[in-house]
Amino acid sequence: MVNKHPNDPNPPEAAQTLLALMHAQGEVARLSEREQLLSTLLVSVNAVLWAFNWETRQVLYVSPAYERIFGRSADLLLADYNQWRDSIYPEDMEYAERSLAQVLVDGAVEDREYRIIDGAGQLRWLSDKCFINRQAEPGQPVIIVGIAEDITEKKSMEAQLQRLATTDALTQSSNRRHFFEGAHEEFELARQHGTPLSFLMLDIDDFKVINDTYGHQEGDNVLQRIADSGRAALRRGDLFGRIGGEEFAAVFPGCAPDMALQVAERLQREIQRLSFNHGGQVFAITVSQGLTSLTDEDENVESLFARADAAMYEAKRAGKNRIVTG
């Protein structure tokens, strides 16, 4: 037996083994702490982290946020990928699957947005980015990983801002800027495809008298009821908007002059049937309309607007409560 000198830098084997065990125990403890930290982070992240085997169509991993956002069981998803697929809003299914497959070509797809129906039947928007591991060895399975974030609130805010930017606050019809943007688009389409297009201008007769007699609140009520009549009388796909104080306009895509006149007459009848009651005083309103249709000479939608506007003022001069074509 060889005796170790007290100053020998190499400890005996038993001591080395003990030190190794202590080191290993420390590593295990640190690993456990890291796992606990990772688990805590995954629970707190409000986005679904996922991993997917492309060949076997199997979800390999899904983070805890899946059950919060989807309102469905993670265990069922891990057993059957169709749990995710079947939750996708039907109209978005084709896009969601096509954009997922695109990751095989591009390596990453970061602009995927689609809707799901959660376990409670509520519609939610997802931003679902996905990536593929380009370092995978030949013959190894293709694993796609991703992060799906609930952007429902963001989409709702965007829609609200869009409404504020494009809608007349009082009547909830298109505002002037949005109406003419749509009118320009329909003009270009009519020119491109050689289809008819009609333009209508409408002005409430004696609107100042209504405001002066019954007050501006009643005047606002009249404007709102006119907008309701427009939505009721016009066809699906027609454009309708408030473009001035008491002026409204409409565009009828694919509508020949005789059909456009029928739509204008229907709107006229809807408005003539309106009845208002202010403090026991009952009154009705009338409107003057100017109607025109696209010709070969028209270079832009402004020329139709000008003709319809002129025809509307001709209706005013001719006694109001009528439709004049121009």
N, C-alpha and C positions, 0 to 999 in steps of 0.2 A: 504494500500500500504506500502510495506517495503522499506525504504530508504537504499541504499547501502552506506556504509562508503567509503570514498576515498581510504582507504588502503585495502579494501576487494579484495582478490586475484581473485575472480570469477567475470568477467565482466557481465553486464546485458545481457539478452537474445538477444536483438537487436544487441549488439556488437558481441556476439558469432556468430550469424547468418552472420553478415558482414564478420567476420574473416573467417568463413567456406566458404563463397562465394568467398572471395579473394583467399583462398587456392585452391579451386576447379578451379578457373580461372587460377591460376598459373600452376596447374597440366595439364589443357587442353592446355595451351600454350606450356608447356614442351613436352606434347604428340605430339602436332602439329610439334614442332621442330624435335622430334625424327622421326616422319613419313616423314618429308621433307628430313632429313638426310638419312633415309633408302631408300627413293625413289631415291635420288641422287646417293647413292652407287649402287643400282640395275641398274641404267642407265649406270653407268661407268664400271661395271663388264662385261668383254668380255666373258661371259659364260652364258648359258641358265639355269636358275633355274626353276624347274618345279615340280608340284604335280599332282598325277594321282590317280583316284579312280579305283581300280582294278575291282570291281564288275560291275560298270556302264560303264566302259571304257570311262570315261570323264576326260578331262584335267581340273583340278580345278584352276591351276595357272600357268602362264608362264611369265618369266621376260622379260624386254624390249629387251634383246640381241637376243631373238628369231627372231624378224623381221630383225635384222642386219645379222645374220648368215644364217638363212633359206631363207631370202628374201621373206617371206610370211606373211599374215595377222594373227596377234595374235587373233583377234576376231573370225576369221574363225576356228582357231584351238580350241578355247574354246568351239565353237559350235559343232565341229566334230573332234574327235581324229584321224580319218583317214587322216586328213591333214598332220599330222606328219608321220603316217605309210606309206602313199603313196609317201612321199618324200625320203624314204629310197631306196638306190641303189638296184635294183632287186636281184642281186647275194648275197647281205648281209641281205635280208629280214628274211630268216629263222633263221640265227644266232641272229639277233637283237631281234626277238620275243622270241626265246628260252632263251637267256641270261636275258631278262627282267623277264620271268617267274621264273628263277632260284633264284631271290631275295626272293621269297616266301619260299624257302627251306633254303637258306643261311643267309637271313637277310640283306645281302649287296653284291653287285657285283661291283667291282671297276676296272675291267680290260676290260670293254666293249669298243670295237672300231669298228666302222662301217662307211660306206660312205652314204652320202645323195646327192641328186641333188637339188640345191637351185632354187629359183624362176627364176633365169637368165639362168638355164640350166647348171651351173657349178658344177663339182664334188667337194665335200668337205668331209674331214675326221672328225669324231667326236670321242672324248673320253667321253662316257656317263655313268657316275657312278650313281648307284641308291641304295636306302636304304628303308627299311620298318620299321614302328614304332612297335616295339615288345611290347610296353606298351598299345597298343589298347585294350579297354575293349571288352569282348565277345559280339558279336552281332553288334559291331561297324564296319563301313566300313573299308576295308583294303586300306590304303593310302600309295602309293609309292612316295617318293620324290627323286629328282636327280639333277645332275648338268652336263650339256653337254657343253664341251669345243671344240672349233674349233682347230684341230691340223693339218690342211692341210699343213701349212708351215713346221711343224716339220716332217711330213711324207715325204714331198718333199726333205727335207734335208737328212733324213735317206736314201731315195732312191738314192740320189746323192752320198752319202758316200759309199753306197753299190756298186754302179757302179764303183767308183774310186778304191775300194778294190778288185774288181773281174774282171775288164776290162782292157785290154791292151789299153793304151791311144792313141796310133797311129792308130791301126787297128779297135778298138772298138769290137774286139772279146775277148773271155775269156783269161785272163792271165794264166801263167803256174800254179800257185797255185790253182786257181779256176777250171781250166780244170781238173787237177788231182783229186781234191776233187770230182768232178762229175764223173770222170772215176772210182774212187774207189766205189762210190755208185752204178753205173751201173754194175760193176763187181760183187758186193755182191748180187744184185737183180738177175743177170743172174745165179749165183751159186744157189741161193735159189729156183728159179723157173725152173731151167733146161732149160733156153732159150739161143739161140746163141748170140754171141757178137763178134764184129770185131774191130780191132784197126788199124789206118792208120797213117803213118808218111809221111810228105811232106817237101822237101827242094828245094829251088829255085836254079837252076843250074847257076853257074858262077855269083853269086850275087856280089862278090867282084869286078868283072870286070865291072858290071853295075855301082856300086858306083864310081869306079875309072874313068870310061869313061864319065858318065853323071852327076855325083855329088850325094851327099847324099840325096838331096831333091827329085831327081828323083827316088832314091832307096826307099825312104819312100813312094812315089807314087806307086811303084811296090808292096810293102807290102800291102798297102791299097787295091789295086785292087785284089790281091790274096785273101784277106779276103772277099771281095765282091763276088768273084767267089765261095768261100766256102759256103757262105750263100745261094747263088743261086742254087748250085748243090746238097747240102746235103738235106736229108729228115727232116721233122718236128720231133723233138725229138733227132736228132743226136747232138753230142757235137763237137764243133770246137774251137780251140784256138791257139794262138801264144805262143809257149813254148820256143823259143830261138830267136836269131837274125833274121835268115831267115827260121826258122823251124816252121812248123805248125803241128798240130796233130788233129785227129778226132776219135771219138768212135761212133760205129753204134750199138745201142741196138736192140736186137731181129733180127739181120741181119745175115743170113747164109752166108758162104764164097762166093757163086756165086753171090748173091745179092750185097754183099759188093764190089765185083770186078766191078760190073756194076756202082755203085755209084762212085768209084774211077775213072773209065774210063770217066764218065760224067764230073767229076771235071777236069780231064786231058784235055778234049776237050774244056771246058770253058776257061781254062788258055791259051791253044794254040790259041784261037781266040783273045786274048788280043793284042792290038797294042798301042805302045807308041811313042810319038813324042817329041823329045828334040831339039829345035833350028833347026827344019827342018830335023833332022835325025830321021828316023823311025826305031824302033827296036821292036822285040818280045822277049818273054821269054819262057823257058821250066822249068819243075819241074821233080824231081825224087821222086817216091813214094814207100814206103814199106808197105805191107798189111799183116795182120795175123788175125787169129780167135781163139777163146777160145777153149781149149782142156781140157780133164779131168785131165791132169797133172798140169795145171796152178793153183798155190796157191794164187796168187795175181795179180793185174793189172800190176805190174812192169815186170812180165815175158812176158806179151803181148807187153809192151812197148819195151823191149829189143829185141824181135824178129822182131817187125816192124822196129825198128831202124837199126838192122843188114840188113834187107831186103832192106831198103832205100839206105844204103851204097853200097850194092850189085848192085842196079840200077845205082848208080853213076859209079861204076867200069865197068859196062857193056855198058857204053856209054851215060848215062843220058837220060832224056826225056822218061822215061818208068816206068812201074809199075812192081815191083817184089813181089811175095807172099812168105811168109815164115812161 
